[in-house]
Amino acid sequence: MIAGLRMRVRARAAVALVALLAIGACGDGPTAPRPMDAAAVARVLPVVQDARARLVAGIVAAPVRARVSDDLQEIELALIRNDARSARFRTRLLRSVLTDYASESGSLDRADAADVTALSLALVETAQLFEIVVDIPAIR
């Protein structure tokens, strides 16, 4: 009977030790994205604001224009709030939208070619904060 009691005490102690080790290991892991570099944000924020204010209006397709405007606004707000996760997510979305728009239209020899390319350049600046690769659509 005493041997059984000792086994249970040892088993509980082992479980408690494993639980403490697991809690300690979880505490070392990243629980939130690391904050963005304030200097980099200060450099990129005016680029995003300018792109939203001047370049978006030049996009010919209205649905794409609305989507790009919304994404740029969300990126701007995320940068202001220092919300790296949201800014990264919206940057990836915008990259997809611009890439799809450029590829669907075949070549960018339309009226909005310069604006789409300039938006892509603005996106490159933003993407560098998050180490996201952005291909700039080629003008043919």
Steps between C-alpha positions, in 0.01 A plus 500: 500500500783740584680399179186588298475836674864575424445414132203739481696779668791447260265494201334825610839661558612395151181641345547827691862523386405441136224761528742756644751431224229537236385832646857626507559394141184675385610817675816511290312479170381808315144578596460808284667628188806706569438872474583672175803723476375855565748656257397261223132568564567875493670452161229278351185668634522807270552269203181310582305821562620653173418184306148497640445871442645533149558169324187298573281741302689406184394134505254442218300207646265632770487179711879476503527871578266460801683192625844660470375812677355294786815292536724806501280666762518189718879484458524866597288447812695189595829687468367782717380248763828307475296191412753293309270201453226703329745703290674180384166337415376801301834536323476141380140556387595813309791319338257234374248757376761698304663186360165357388393831350821532303486140375129509411543804284785334312734791483499831673495708183171657601434840651561375855838334434702772672268510802499122547880492474533787748261319738716191466806706593319635806407143588865395473590761762227374734580134438862553603380555856378139504750336265229433241616464141309715249543469125438822311281447193702563186385769263501374143 
